[in-house]
Amino acid sequence: MDIINVITKEQNLRREQAQAVIRLIDEGNTIPFIARYRKEQHGNMSDEQLRAFDERLRYLRALDERRKTILSAIEAQGKLTPELRKEIGEAMTATALEDLYRPLRPKRRTRAMIAKEKGLQPLADYLLLEKTELYPQQEAQRYVNKEDGIPDADTALHMAMDILSEMLSDDAKERAWIREKTLREGRLVTEKTGKPGKATQQNEKLAQREAVYEMYYEYSEPLSRIPGHRILAVNRGEKEKFLSVRIEAPQEEIVQHLYRRLNLRKTSSRDVFRENEKTAPYLQVVAADAYKRLIAPSIETELRGVLTQKAEDGAMTVFASNLRQLLMQAPVEGKVVLGWDPAFRTGCKLAVVDRTGKVLATRVIFPTAPQNKVKEAKKELNTLCRRYGVDVISCGNGSASRESEQVIADFIKESGLPLKYAIVNEAGASVYSASELATEEFPQFDVGQRSAASIARRLQDPLAELVKIDPKAIGVGQYQHDMNQTKLGETLHAVVEDCVNQVGVDVNTASAALLSYISGINKTTAKNIVAYREANGRFRSRRELLKVPKLGPKAFEQCAGFLRITGGSEPLDMTAVHPESYDAARIVLKELGYTPQDIAGGRTGKLRERVASMKVTAGGMRGGTAGNGRLSLQQLSRDTGLGEYTLQDVLSELAQPGRDPRLDVQGPVLRQDVLSLEDLQPGMELRGTVRNVVDFGAFVDIGVHQDGLVHISKLSDHFVKHPLDVVHVGDIVDVQVLDVDRRKGRISLRLLSPVRSAGISRRNAE
C-alpha cells in the first residue's frame, strides 16, 4: 500500500505536500511548530488539517504493520496464494483485513474443526453438488462410526453442515455484504429491562435515572439514521441495566442470500443459481445456522462498535470545538476580580485577585441556607470591594449559585459601587483545588479558597487557568465519561496545545502547567523553566532558554517562537517571529523605515498601513519598488529569503507585535441584576452566553440558575445539520423565551440574531 498516495487522495493534497508533512513529523517536529513555522513546506495547512493527517498516517502505518504480520502468519502456514496476497494488499480497513484473515487465523477448536477431524469434509462437499444420486441421509450412512462419536446418519449430516456453516461465516465477501446490508436496512431496537422493583420505587435518585431513559423503553430507529447522541444514550442505559439493546436485521433476506450462495454453480461465463432438490432442505438449514449462530452475533457486535466509534468521534469533535471556544474566550484584562465559589452548608468562599492574578485576600461568608447570614455577607463584601478596588465579581455556576447571584445583584444595587458580575462555568474547579498543582501553587489555602481563586482567574484569563485542569473535567462535552478515555484525552490535549501555542505565553510569568503545553516542552522541562526563573530572575532573551536543564537545541527550535519575553535585550523576543527569522525581520524593518527598538517602544503604528499598501501593490511588480515608490512583497521576499507565507506572518507580527488573538473575540456578559425562573415569560427577549453545544442544540446562560436550551430546530429558519454550524461555546447571543416548565426547571429558547449593540430588558452586557 502506498500510504502517501492514499492520504494524498483522501485529503486532496499534492503528493509533495504529503511527503513534506510526513518528513516533518518523522523528524520529531510538533504539529503547532509545523503549522506555524513550516508553511512553505506543507502549503499552509491548518493545525486541524495537520492533526487529521497525523492521525490518518498513524492508522495507515499500524494497518500496514498488521498486514505484514498477517501475511507472514499465512505464509508460514503455506497457504498464501497470489490471489490472497493481492486481496490482503488492497484491504484499506482493519475490518476488511481481519475478514480475510478469519478463515486462517488460529482459533480454539470449533464444531467444524471436530467434524473435519472425523473425516466429514467429503460429506459436506457432497451437499454442495449440483446433482446427486443418493439422498443426503443415504450418503451419510457411509460415515456412521459409533467409536468415533458418529452414532447415526443424522449426526453425520449435522456435523457436515457445521463445516458448511463455518465456511459461510468465514467468507470475507459474504460478511462484507451482510454488514453493509444490516447497516443500510437494519434497526436498533431498545426495550426496558424489567419492571422497577421496590428498591427503584423507594430510591428517588434511581427513579430519576430511570426516567432519563423513558423514551427508549419501546424504541426503534434505522441504523442508517440514528444520531450519535442517541447511540451514546442507549449505550449508557444498557450499561446501567435500564435497557436491553439489539440490532434487528433483514434476517430472511440475508438467509436467502446465503442459501443462494451455496447453490451458485460455475458455468463458462458466469455463476448461475441451480438448486439440488435432494440437498436443498439441508442447505436451507446451513444458511440459517451460519447466520444466526455464527454471523449475526459477531456482525451485531461489530456494527455496534462501528456506530459507537462514529458517535464517539462525533462527540469528541463537538467536545473539542467547545473546548477550543472556551479556551479562546477573551480575557478580562486590567480588572481586580472577586472570585465567589458558592455553597450552602459550608459557606461561600471568596478570593480577591489583583490585575495580575495575585491573591490579595480570602474570606468565607454564609448568605445561603442554612445560616442565611445575608446582612453579614453584604457587609464583608462591601469591605473587600472598597479596600481592594474590586471591579468584577466572578461567581461559579455550581450549587447555590442562584442564591449567591441574587445576593450579589442586591449588593451591587445597594452599594452604589460601579460593580458588574459574571457567572463563570466552574466545572473542574474542585478537581483543580484538590490537585497537587493547586497545593503547590497555594500551600497556605484550603480547597475552597483555591477554588475561589481559580474562579476569579478564569474570568481574567480563561486559557491560563483552564490548562491546570484535566480537559475532560471542564464539562463542555456530552457523554464524555462513556468514551474511549485514552483517545478523548489525546484529542483534548491536542486542542489545548493548539490554543496555547496560538496565543503564546510570557515565559517570565507563565505557570508550569501553561508552559507544559508549549511546543517541544514537556512537564519536566516546564518545571525546569520555572525553577531556573526563580533561581536566576527574569529571562532576558529567548537564547537564555538554552541554559535550562533538558532544553536542548531541538526543543528550543520547537518552543522559541511561542514563548514571549517583554522588556528583554532582544525586542523581537516579544513577537511570534521565530529566532531563525530574526535577520530577515531586521531587513524588513529597515526597508520599512523602522528599527527593532521601535517594536519595544510601541512605535510601529504606521507599519500596518505600509504592509496593507504592499499587499495591494504586490502583483506584477518588478525591481525593488512599484512606480509609486512602494515596496513589493516579491522584492522583500527575495531580500529576506523568506517564503510567501512566512513573510506575511512576519509582517503581521511586526505590525501588531505580540497581539493576543483572543482580543478579537466578544468578551463575556457582565451583569448588574438577576432574573429568576418566575420572571421568565414566553416571548421575552434576552441576551445570554452559550455554555455548551451538543448534537441536539445549545445551552444558553440567560441569567437564570438553569441554562435554557435552544433546540437544533430553533437555531435558524433554515435546516441546520449541526449546532456547531451556527453557534459556539462563549458566543454572546440574543434569544427569545418559547416555554418555561417551572416544575422541571426547563427553559426552551429560540435563537434570534447575533449580538446587538443595544441593551436588552433587565440585562446589561459589555
Rosetta blueprint (number, residue, H / E / L):
1 M L
2 D L
3 I H
4 I H
5 N H
6 V H
7 I H
8 T H
9 K H
10 E H
11 Q L
12 N L
13 L L
14 R L
15 R H
16 E H
17 Q H
18 A H
19 Q H
20 A H
21 V H
22 I H
23 R H
24 L H
25 I H
26 D H
27 E L
28 G L
29 N L
30 T L
31 I H
32 P H
33 F H
34 I H
35 A H
36 R H
37 Y H
38 R L
39 K H
40 E H
41 Q H
42 H H
43 G L
44 N L
45 M L
46 S L
47 D H
48 E H
49 Q H
50 L H
51 R H
52 A H
53 F H
54 D H
55 E H
56 R H
57 L H
58 R H
59 Y H
60 L H
61 R H
62 A H
63 L H
64 D H
65 E H
66 R H
67 R H
68 K H
69 T H
70 I H
71 L H
72 S H
73 A H
74 I H
75 E H
76 A H
77 Q L
78 G L
79 K L
80 L L
81 T L
82 P H
83 E H
84 L H
85 R H
86 K H
87 E H
88 I H
89 G H
90 E H
91 A L
92 M L
93 T L
94 A H
95 T H
96 A H
97 L H
98 E H
99 D H
100 L H
101 Y H
102 R H
103 P H
104 L H
105 R L
106 P L
107 K L
108 R L
109 R L
110 T L
111 R H
112 A H
113 M H
114 I H
115 A H
116 K H
117 E H
118 K L
119 G L
120 L L
121 Q H
122 P H
123 L H
124 A H
125 D H
126 Y H
127 L H
128 L L
129 L L
130 E L
131 K L
132 T L
133 E L
134 L L
135 Y L
136 P H
137 Q H
138 Q H
139 E H
140 A H
141 Q H
142 R H
143 Y H
144 V L
145 N E
146 K H
147 E H
148 D H
149 G L
150 I E
151 P L
152 D L
153 A H
154 D H
155 T H
156 A H
157 L H
158 H H
159 M H
160 A H
161 M H
162 D H
163 I H
164 L H
165 S H
166 E H
167 M H
168 L H
169 S H
170 D L
171 D L
172 A H
173 K H
174 E H
175 R H
176 A H
177 W H
178 I H
179 R H
180 E H
181 K H
182 T H
183 L H
184 R H
185 E H
186 G L
187 R E
188 L E
189 V E
190 T E
191 E E
192 K E
193 T L
194 G L
195 K L
196 P L
197 G L
198 K H
199 A H
200 T H
201 Q H
202 Q H
203 N L
204 E H
205 K H
206 L H
207 A H
208 Q H
209 R H
210 E H
211 A H
212 V H
213 Y L
214 E H
215 M H
216 Y H
217 Y L
218 E E
219 Y E
220 S E
221 E E
222 P E
223 L L
224 S L
225 R L
226 I L
227 P L
228 G H
229 H H
230 R H
231 I H
232 L H
233 A H
234 V H
235 N H
236 R H
237 G H
238 E H
239 K H
240 E L
241 K L
242 F L
243 L E
244 S E
245 V E
246 R E
247 I E
248 E E
249 A L
250 P L
251 Q H
252 E H
253 E H
254 I H
255 V H
256 Q H
257 H H
258 L H
259 Y H
260 R H
261 R H
262 L H
263 N L
264 L E
265 R E
266 K E
267 T L
268 S L
269 S L
270 R L
271 D E
272 V E
273 F E
274 R L
275 E L
276 N L
277 E L
278 K L
279 T L
280 A H
281 P H
282 Y H
283 L H
284 Q H
285 V H
286 V H
287 A H
288 A H
289 D H
290 A H
291 Y H
292 K H
293 R H
294 L H
295 I H
296 A H
297 P H
298 S H
299 I H
300 E H
301 T H
302 E H
303 L H
304 R H
305 G H
306 V H
307 L H
308 T H
309 Q H
310 K H
311 A H
312 E H
313 D H
314 G H
315 A H
316 M H
317 T H
318 V H
319 F H
320 A H
321 S H
322 N H
323 L H
324 R H
325 Q H
326 L H
327 L H
328 M L
329 Q L
330 A L
331 P L
332 V L
333 E L
334 G L
335 K L
336 V L
337 V E
338 L E
339 G E
340 W E
341 D E
342 P L
343 A L
344 F L
345 R L
346 T L
347 G L
348 C E
349 K E
350 L E
351 A E
352 V E
353 V E
354 D L
355 R L
356 T L
357 G L
358 K L
359 V E
360 L E
361 A E
362 T E
363 R E
364 V E
365 I E
366 F L
367 P L
368 T L
369 A L
370 P L
371 Q L
372 N L
373 K L
374 V H
375 K H
376 E H
377 A H
378 K H
379 K H
380 E H
381 L H
382 N H
383 T H
384 L H
385 C H
386 R H
387 R H
388 Y H
389 G L
390 V L
391 D L
392 V E
393 I E
394 S E
395 C E
396 G E
397 N L
398 G L
399 S L
400 A L
401 S H
402 R H
403 E H
404 S H
405 E H
406 Q H
407 V H
408 I H
409 A H
410 D H
411 F H
412 I H
413 K H
414 E H
415 S H
416 G L
417 L L
418 P L
419 L L
420 K E
421 Y E
422 A E
423 I E
424 V E
425 N L
426 E L
427 A L
428 G L
429 A H
430 S H
431 V H
432 Y H
433 S H
434 A L
435 S L
436 E H
437 L H
438 A H
439 T H
440 E H
441 E H
442 F L
443 P L
444 Q L
445 F L
446 D L
447 V H
448 G H
449 Q H
450 R H
451 S H
452 A H
453 A H
454 S H
455 I H
456 A H
457 R H
458 R H
459 L H
460 Q H
461 D L
462 P H
463 L H
464 A H
465 E H
466 L H
467 V L
468 K L
469 I L
470 D L
471 P H
472 K H
473 A H
474 I L
475 G L
476 V L
477 G L
478 Q L
479 Y L
480 Q H
481 H H
482 D H
483 M L
484 N L
485 Q H
486 T H
487 K H
488 L H
489 G H
490 E H
491 T H
492 L H
493 H H
494 A H
495 V H
496 V H
497 E H
498 D H
499 C H
500 V H
501 N H
502 Q H
503 V H
504 G L
505 V E
506 D E
507 V L
508 N L
509 T L
510 A L
511 S L
512 A H
513 A H
514 L H
515 L H
516 S L
517 Y L
518 I L
519 S L
520 G L
521 I L
522 N L
523 K H
524 T H
525 T H
526 A H
527 K H
528 N H
529 I H
530 V H
531 A H
532 Y H
533 R H
534 E H
535 A H
536 N H
537 G L
538 R L
539 F L
540 R L
541 S L
542 R H
543 R H
544 E H
545 L H
546 L H
547 K H
548 V L
549 P L
550 K L
551 L L
552 G L
553 P H
554 K H
555 A H
556 F H
557 E H
558 Q H
559 C H
560 A H
561 G H
562 F H
563 L E
564 R E
565 I L
566 T L
567 G L
568 G L
569 S L
570 E L
571 P H
572 L H
573 D H
574 M H
575 T L
576 A L
577 V L
578 H L
579 P H
580 E H
581 S H
582 Y H
583 D H
584 A H
585 A H
586 R H
587 I H
588 V H
589 L H
590 K H
591 E H
592 L L
593 G L
594 Y L
595 T L
596 P H
597 Q H
598 D H
599 I H
600 A H
601 G L
602 G L
603 R L
604 T L
605 G L
606 K L
607 L H
608 R H
609 E H
610 R H
611 V H
612 A H
613 S H
614 M H
615 K H
616 V H
617 T L
618 A L
619 G L
620 G L
621 M L
622 R L
623 G L
624 G L
625 T E
626 A L
627 G L
628 N L
629 G L
630 R L
631 L E
632 S L
633 L H
634 Q H
635 Q H
636 L H
637 S H
638 R H
639 D H
640 T H
641 G L
642 L L
643 G L
644 E H
645 Y H
646 T H
647 L H
648 Q H
649 D H
650 V H
651 L H
652 S H
653 E H
654 L H
655 A H
656 Q L
657 P L
658 G L
659 R L
660 D L
661 P H
662 R H
663 L H
664 D H
665 V L
666 Q L
667 G L
668 P L
669 V L
670 L L
671 R E
672 Q L
673 D L
674 V L
675 L L
676 S L
677 L H
678 E H
679 D H
680 L L
681 Q L
682 P L
683 G L
684 M L
685 E E
686 L E
687 R E
688 G E
689 T E
690 V E
691 R E
692 N E
693 V E
694 V E
695 D L
696 F L
697 G E
698 A E
699 F E
700 V E
701 D E
702 I L
703 G L
704 V L
705 H L
706 Q L
707 D L
708 G E
709 L E
710 V E
711 H E
712 I H
713 S H
714 K H
715 L L
716 S L
717 D L
718 H L
719 F L
720 V L
721 K L
722 H L
723 P H
724 L H
725 D H
726 V L
727 V L
728 H L
729 V L
730 G L
731 D L
732 I E
733 V E
734 D E
735 V E
736 Q E
737 V E
738 L E
739 D E
740 V E
741 D E
742 R L
743 R L
744 K L
745 G L
746 R E
747 I E
748 S E
749 L E
750 R E
751 L E
752 L E
753 S E
754 P E
755 V L
756 R L
757 S L
758 A L
759 G L
760 I E
761 S L
762 R L
763 R E
764 N L
765 A L
766 E L
